[in-house]
Amino acid sequence: MEEVRAIKRAATLTFGKDSVVRLYGSRAFDDRRGGDIDLHIETVEAVDILQKRADFLEHLFARLDYQRVDVIATQRGSQPRPIEAIAYRDGVIL
């Protein structure tokens, strides 16, 4: 639960209060635990994901121990790329 709070807080600080965070990949399923943490952030405005990813991870690891985290972002209403479509389909909103 602390991880979820830290992820949501880091997303709000980095991407804004209207961002939506989805956990997808193996960590989204209790029977497939393991691997890295795959996060999809849906944003209101277009973002420079390279800069925002660094900012997000800095906020996140200020509250949690280091882990491998993959972050992708999609501007709300835009056409999702294939990996983003998977996150929309299979992801769990935090």
Rosetta silent file (secondary structure, phi, psi, omega in degrees, C-alpha in Angstrom):
SEQUENCE: MEEVRAIKRAATLTFGKDSVVRLYGSRAFDDRRGGDIDLHIETVEAVDILQKRADFLEHLFARLDYQRVDVIATQRGSQPRPIEAIAYRDGVIL
SCORE:     score description
SCORE:     0.000 S_00000001
   1 L     0.000  -35.489  177.226    0.000    0.000    0.000 S_00000001
   2 H   -63.249  -37.421  177.439    2.913    2.363    0.674 S_00000001
   3 H   -60.764  -44.396 -179.313    4.150    1.702   -2.876 S_00000001
   4 H   -62.557  -45.483  178.449    0.774    2.720   -4.322 S_00000001
   5 H   -60.746  -42.736 -179.275    0.692    5.933   -2.296 S_00000001
   6 H   -65.572  -41.083  179.093    4.245    6.771   -3.343 S_00000001
   7 H   -64.284  -46.981 -179.134    3.495    6.103   -7.022 S_00000001
   8 H   -64.040  -40.302  179.020    0.334    8.218   -6.981 S_00000001
   9 H   -64.590  -45.714  179.329    2.093   11.055   -5.157 S_00000001
  10 H   -62.258  -38.938  178.695    5.037   11.025   -7.585 S_00000001
  11 H   -65.684  -43.107  178.967    2.613   11.048  -10.546 S_00000001
  12 H   -62.703  -45.554 -179.795    0.674   13.996   -9.139 S_00000001
  13 H   -64.358  -35.243 -174.279    3.849   15.976   -8.478 S_00000001
  14 H   -91.320  -45.125 -171.573    5.286   15.199  -11.906 S_00000001
  15 H  -107.673   -7.998  178.919    2.350   14.928  -14.299 S_00000001
  16 L   104.801  160.533 -174.750   -0.358   16.901  -12.484 S_00000001
  17 L   -69.568  -17.004  179.877   -3.378   16.154  -10.344 S_00000001
  18 L   -94.284    5.021  178.328   -5.472   15.067  -13.343 S_00000001
  19 L   -73.067  152.846  178.377   -3.068   12.336  -14.414 S_00000001
  20 E  -119.071  129.921 -178.063   -4.215    8.709  -14.269 S_00000001
  21 E  -108.069  129.182  175.679   -1.763    5.972  -13.255 S_00000001
  22 E  -120.335  134.689  171.256   -2.153    2.389  -14.439 S_00000001
  23 E   -95.196  127.244  178.565   -0.127   -0.583  -13.287 S_00000001
  24 E  -136.142  178.083 -177.916    0.208   -3.147  -16.055 S_00000001
  25 L    82.740 -161.843 -172.456    2.407   -6.116  -16.821 S_00000001
  26 H   -61.540  -32.565 -178.465    3.268   -8.897  -14.376 S_00000001
  27 H   -72.196  -13.706  179.354    2.794   -6.798  -11.236 S_00000001
  28 H   -79.172  -11.020 -177.413   -0.853   -6.147  -12.141 S_00000001
  29 L  -120.895  124.988 -178.102   -1.663   -9.833  -11.572 S_00000001
  30 H   -59.526  -32.794 -176.958   -1.291  -11.496   -8.169 S_00000001
  31 H   -83.930   -1.110 -178.742   -0.444  -14.859   -9.742 S_00000001
  32 H  -125.102   33.970 -177.017    2.394  -13.398  -11.872 S_00000001
  33 L   -56.233  149.313  175.871    4.411  -11.462   -9.280 S_00000001
  34 L   125.642  174.577  178.133    7.932  -10.463  -10.117 S_00000001
  35 L    75.441 -166.627 -177.752    9.858   -8.378  -12.557 S_00000001
  36 L   -83.541  174.135  177.291    9.849   -4.637  -12.838 S_00000001
  37 E   -97.126  116.614  179.571    7.021   -2.219  -12.134 S_00000001
  38 E   -99.945  120.155 -177.929    5.352   -1.176  -15.397 S_00000001
  39 E  -122.529  138.045  173.453    3.437    2.097  -15.150 S_00000001
  40 E  -115.859  127.016  179.020    1.340    3.928  -17.703 S_00000001
  41 E  -111.742  122.997  174.333    0.583    7.574  -16.998 S_00000001
  42 E   -96.865  123.704 -175.310   -2.301    9.210  -18.848 S_00000001
  43 E  -113.889  157.249  177.347   -1.765   12.964  -18.971 S_00000001
  44 L   -75.941  -41.919 -178.160   -3.961   15.911  -19.870 S_00000001
  45 L  -111.933  157.052  174.790   -1.203   17.675  -21.824 S_00000001
  46 L   -61.866  143.799 -179.145    1.590   16.360  -24.014 S_00000001
  47 L  -131.243  155.197  170.638    4.790   15.766  -22.032 S_00000001
  48 L   -84.759   96.937 -171.159    8.486   15.300  -22.688 S_00000001
  49 H   -63.462  -31.132  179.561    8.561   11.760  -21.295 S_00000001
  50 H   -62.503  -47.282  178.659   12.359   11.631  -21.021 S_00000001
  51 H   -69.893  -44.685 -177.279   12.465   14.607  -18.656 S_00000001
  52 H   -65.145  -36.345  178.355    9.243   13.692  -16.865 S_00000001
  53 H   -60.456  -44.598  179.499   10.386   10.079  -16.321 S_00000001
  54 H   -63.104  -43.975  178.384   13.508   11.329  -14.541 S_00000001
  55 H   -62.940  -44.150  179.980   11.461   13.725  -12.400 S_00000001
  56 H   -59.678  -48.770 -178.233    8.910   11.009  -11.597 S_00000001
  57 H   -64.951  -35.602  176.731   11.566    8.509  -10.533 S_00000001
  58 H   -61.915  -46.073  177.277   13.292   11.125   -8.380 S_00000001
  59 H   -63.478  -42.379 -177.238   10.020   11.803   -6.532 S_00000001
  60 H   -64.970  -48.449 -175.463    9.259    8.080   -6.270 S_00000001
  61 H   -77.682   -6.114  169.831   12.638    6.986   -4.929 S_00000001
  62 L   -72.320  -21.312 -177.396   12.604    9.764   -2.358 S_00000001
  63 L  -111.424  -19.444 -176.875    9.807    7.729   -0.712 S_00000001
  64 L  -128.862  160.274  171.639   10.677    4.141   -1.699 S_00000001
  65 L   -69.662  152.984 -178.412   13.730    1.961   -2.028 S_00000001
  66 L   -59.675  136.926  172.958   15.096    1.710   -5.553 S_00000001
  67 L  -144.261  163.965  175.845   13.343   -0.769   -7.839 S_00000001
  68 L   -79.908  122.655 -177.548   13.257   -1.195  -11.576 S_00000001
  69 E  -130.686  127.695  173.295   10.374    0.920  -12.902 S_00000001
  70 E  -105.734  131.356 -177.075    9.319    1.397  -16.526 S_00000001
  71 E  -125.475  128.101  171.082    7.179    4.473  -17.225 S_00000001
  72 E  -123.780  157.792 -178.592    5.255    5.296  -20.383 S_00000001
  73 E  -137.869  146.090  177.326    2.899    8.221  -20.924 S_00000001
  74 E  -133.815  134.207  173.723   -0.013    8.972  -23.223 S_00000001
  75 E   -75.432  130.515 -179.739   -1.789   12.257  -23.694 S_00000001
  76 L   -52.695  130.736  177.724   -5.485   11.770  -23.006 S_00000001
  77 L    90.039   -9.647  179.535   -7.435   11.465  -26.260 S_00000001
  78 L   -84.330  164.305  178.450   -4.430   10.666  -28.452 S_00000001
  79 L   -74.146  117.485 -178.751   -4.046    7.465  -30.470 S_00000001
  80 L   -72.878  144.325  171.015   -2.212    4.976  -28.216 S_00000001
  81 L   -72.048  168.079 -177.084    0.816    3.079  -29.456 S_00000001
  82 H   -54.427  -43.706 -179.624    0.608   -0.741  -29.144 S_00000001
  83 H   -66.708  -35.182  177.903    2.226   -0.881  -25.670 S_00000001
  84 H   -68.731  -36.513  177.041   -0.066    1.900  -24.468 S_00000001
  85 H   -62.586  -37.551  176.412   -3.097    0.011  -25.806 S_00000001
  86 H   -64.295  -43.056  179.462   -2.021   -2.983  -23.698 S_00000001
  87 H   -62.626  -41.884  177.115   -1.758   -0.749  -20.625 S_00000001
  88 H   -63.309  -42.459 -175.679   -5.266    0.634  -21.282 S_00000001
  89 H   -71.969  -46.518 -170.765   -6.652   -2.874  -21.824 S_00000001
  90 H  -104.720  -12.681 -172.803   -4.909   -4.773  -19.014 S_00000001
  91 L   -71.358  154.092  177.244   -3.836   -2.055  -16.599 S_00000001
  92 E  -108.467  121.915  179.019   -5.171   -1.514  -13.110 S_00000001
  93 E   -70.256  128.878  178.723   -5.840    2.110  -12.199 S_00000001
  94 L   -89.873    0.000    0.000   -4.060    3.044   -8.976 S_00000001
